Amino acid sequence: RKASVVLINNAQAKGSQAEWERYVRRHLNKLDQSDPNLCLSYSIYLFRKGVGSSQESIRWAEIALENKNQFNKGSDYQKRLYQLYKLRAVSAQRLWLKAEEQKSDANIEKYKGMTKNFSREWLDFARASGQSIKEPISICVSAADKSFCEG
């Protein structure tokens, strides 16, 4: 595992995105998924690749949330969790909007439901941590009725 982390760090230092992605994917899938910072970084990377990587972005955000107790409890803790909740909700929304474009009824309901639930979790976390609720409430209301999001 240590050698894998060295390879990841070297690829990142060289600015080689393709190498970094390959090493991170191998590390997370075959060696260790317990580092929430690495899962968060990979989730962000996948999110930036576009809607085609949204399901995988959600997966790694969820794994990071499962290991959130590994984050340092400093000032960035709340920001990282907020970012993970956001990644899930916005990725689900992207999938929902794509399903709408494709007129895929089964996927519309699936991804709209995910958007509704993920945005509500993000909204609840934002309220509890005193962070901005503007974006999570907007996404929540787009997928659910206002009373679901205000409760």
N, C-alpha and C positions, 0 to 999 in steps of 0.2 A: 504493500500500500504506500509506503514511504517513497519508493522509487516512482510509483505512478504519480504521486503529488509533485515530485520534482519535475517529471516530464510535463505535467500540466502547467506548472509555473514557468518552465523554460519556454514552452510554446507561447504562453501569454506574454512573456517578456520580449520574445522575438516578434510579437504581433502577428503570429501565424494562426489565423482563425480556424483554418481547416484542420491543422494539427491539434489545436486546443480542443476543438469539437470532438475529434476522434479519440483523444486521450480521456476527455471528460466522460464521453459516452461509455467507453470501455470501463473506466473507473467506477462509474455509478451502476452500470449494469452487471459487472462481474466481480467487483472488489468490495465496494463500501458505499452505502447510501446515507450514512449517518451524519454527514457534514451539511447542515442546512445552508451554510453560505455557498457551498459549491452547487447545491441543488437550486438555490435562488439564482445564482449566476447563470446556470444552464437554462433555467426556466425563462429568464430574461432574454437570453440569446435566442432561444427557440421562438419566443414571442415576437422578436424583431424580424425573424425570418418570414413571418406572415401567417395568414389563416391556415395554411396547410400544416403548420406545426403547432397549432393551437391545442390539440388534444394532448400532445406530449408536453407542452408547456404547463398545462393544468396538472398533469401527472407529477411533474417534478416540483411544482409549487405545493401540491398536497403532501409530498414526501418531506419537503422542507418544513411544512407546518407540523407534521407528525414528530419532527425532531427539533421543534422550536426551543425546547429546554436546553439545547446545545449552544444557542446563540448567547453571546455575552449580554449580560443584563444591563448594559450601559444605555446611553441615550439613543443609540441606533436600534435598540431592540424593538421599540414600538413602530419605528419607521419601517423596519424590515417586515414585520408582521403585516402592517398596512399594505406594503408593496406586494406581499404574497397573496393576500386576499384580493387585491386589485387585479393581479395577473390572472387569477382564476376567473373572476367575474368578467373581465374584458375579453379574455380568450373565449369564454362560453358565449358571450354576446356576439363575437365575430362569427363563431360557428352557427349561431342562430340566424344571423343576418345572411350568411351564405346559403343556409338551407332555405330561407325565404326566397332568395334570388333563384334558386334551383327548383322551387316549388315542391320540395321534398317534405310532405306532410309529417311523416314519422319523425324525421330529424328536426323539423320545426318545433314540434312539441317537446322532444327530448332536450334540445339545446335551449329552448325558451325556459323550460323548467330548471335547467342547470343555471341559467343566467339569473333567474328569480332567486334561487336558493343561495348561490354564491354572492350575489349582490347584497342580499339581506344579511349574510354573515359578515360581509365587509362593512356594511352600514352599522351593524351592531358593534363591531370592533371599533370603528371610527368614533362612534358615540362614546363608548366606554373609555377610550384612550384620549378623548378630547381632540381628535384630529378632524380634518375637513370631512363633512358629510355631503358636500355638494355633488360630487361625481357619483358616489355610491347610491345616493337617493335617486338621482336622475336615471341611472341604469335600472335600479329596482322598480321604479314606477313604469319604465318602458316595458318591463316583463310581467308586472303584476299590478293589481289595483292599489291605489294609494293607501288604503287602510292596512294592507299587508305590510307596507314599508314603514308606516308610521307607528305601528304597534310595538 
